[in-house]
Amino acid sequence: MERRRRIIYSAAQRALIWDRWQKGETLHEIAKHFDRYHSSVQRIISDSGGIRPRQRSRGRLALSLTEREEISRAVVEGRSMRSIAAALGRSPSTISREIRRNGGVEAYRASHADQAAWDRAQRPKLCKLRRNRVLARLVASKLRLEWAPEQIAGWLKRTYPDDEACQVSHETIYRSLFIQTRGALKKELLAHLRRTRGTRRSRHYTQKTSTHGRIMDAVSISERPAAVEDRAVPGHWEGDLLFGSKNSQIATLVERQSRYLMLTKVARKDPETVVDALIKHAKKLPHELYKSLTWDRGTEMRGHKRFTLATHIQVYLCDPRSPWQRGSNENTNGLVRQYLPKGIDLSTYSQAQLNAIAARINERPRKTLDFETPAERFHEAVASTG
């Protein structure tokens, strides 16, 4: 697959990104418009904490490009500073300063002068909390008490009604927290907000979009071949995530014919991490023993197409709220819970420890296998493919 070059968003594209973000679209929806990954859009949004940067504009009293072109023509004609100033309705000192800081009479060029003035104007402006460190410390102390920025702003206005130096708007507090380049309030204070996210979302944002919770291009279990359904041939697996405390999880995979279990360590439950772990696991087995994978409708399988592309293994997804359609996997998960009970931190187990637990379960005889063990049945399948 050809790697796409890194995109540099133009000013117009950035404006469109912010328009869509303020309308409440998700990063994935915005990125899809540009045929990019959401991370390329996330960089733009997160750099300013989800707050749209203010559009730059020229000051009301600043010289315009048209005025600078008039100055350039007048300089070539050899006119005096006073005559140029009178023609433009400006002060002679303004014209003199303009020419002097942009190369003098001999080198003055309107376009260069105009661009230089625009570049000089782009300098960081210190916000009120950066200028007033006493006020910043007072705001920080109230944030640590779990006060909301609006409560702090209101309290300051009531406590110091006649002292504007001791007042600050709640918007300035939020901006100082979200935009860390301001250097006014420490990022750790975000943890004291009611909602601890580090990026502002639009008031129109909702997770209940048309694609939320849906797995695109899913292949339903109803399309699974009959040979998979009746367990006639080996190589068809059922999988699931088994969860523990502290956001820990492992993947459980059960071969349908032999009930052979494999446990795989998974660092996180996001689709990319889960699919990467499943791809790595799939490459341990010959293709004859790994032909399909049946999973539930968990969002961790949104990357099922990437899994199939990397392994040539078809993924079938169960119907919503139908765990019984992966009966072998569900029953085996109950056996795994004897060794990994609910409420424990699964991340503390190494892959070697998980392999040992799987081996213990695979060496237990099963009634459904006429009291043979899953290990015996699976090894027979391995031998037949060799």
FENSULWO-V744383 format. One record per pair of residues at least 12 apart in sequence whose ideal C-beta (glycine too) atoms are under 7 Angstrom apart, sorted by the first residue. I is the first residue (numbers start at 1). J is the second residue. Records with the same first field share a line. If there is no record, write none. Layout:
# FENSULWO-V744383
I=J, J
This chain:
# FENSULWO-V744383
7=34, 36, 40
9=44
14=44
17=30, 41, 44
18=52
21=45, 202
22=52, 202
23=202, 204
24=202, 204, 205, 206
26=209
27=41, 42
29=209
45=199
46=199
48=179
49=178, 179, 198, 199, 200
50=178, 199, 200, 201
51=175, 178, 179, 200
62=117
63=98
65=110, 114
67=88
68=110, 113, 114
69=110
70=87, 88
71=84, 95, 98, 99, 110
72=108, 109, 110
75=99, 105, 108
81=95, 96
98=113
102=116
127=172, 176, 182, 184
128=168, 172
129=168, 172, 176, 184, 185
130=182, 183, 184
132=165
135=166, 168
136=184, 185
139=152, 168, 173, 185
140=185, 189
143=189, 192
144=192
146=192
148=194
149=170, 173, 174
150=170
152=170, 173
153=168, 169, 170, 173
156=168
177=189, 190
178=198, 199, 200
213=299
215=297, 301, 302, 304, 317
217=305
218=317
219=314, 315, 316, 317
220=316, 317
221=294, 316, 317, 318, 319, 325
223=316
224=294, 316
228=292
231=256, 257
233=257
234=255, 257, 258, 289, 381
235=288, 289, 290, 291
236=256, 291, 292
237=253, 254, 255, 256, 290, 292, 293
238=254, 256, 294, 326, 328, 329
239=251, 252, 253, 293, 295, 329
240=252, 295, 296, 326, 329, 333
241=266, 269, 298, 300
242=333, 336, 340
244=344, 345, 346
245=343, 344, 345
246=345, 347
248=345, 346, 347
249=266, 269, 346
250=263, 264, 265, 266, 346, 354
251=264, 266, 274, 277, 278
252=329, 332, 333, 336
253=281
254=328, 329, 332
255=378
256=328
258=374, 377, 378, 381
259=328, 332, 366, 369, 374
260=362, 374, 375, 377, 378
261=332, 358, 361, 362, 374
262=281, 358
263=354, 355, 357, 358
264=277, 281
265=351, 354
269=300
271=299, 300, 301, 302, 303
272=303
274=300
275=303, 306, 307
278=307
279=307, 310, 311
282=311, 313
286=385
287=312
288=385
289=381, 382, 385
290=313
291=313
292=313, 314, 316
293=313, 315
294=316, 318, 326
295=315, 317
296=318, 323, 326
297=317, 318, 320
301=315, 317
335=361
336=361
339=357
340=357
362=374, 375
363=375
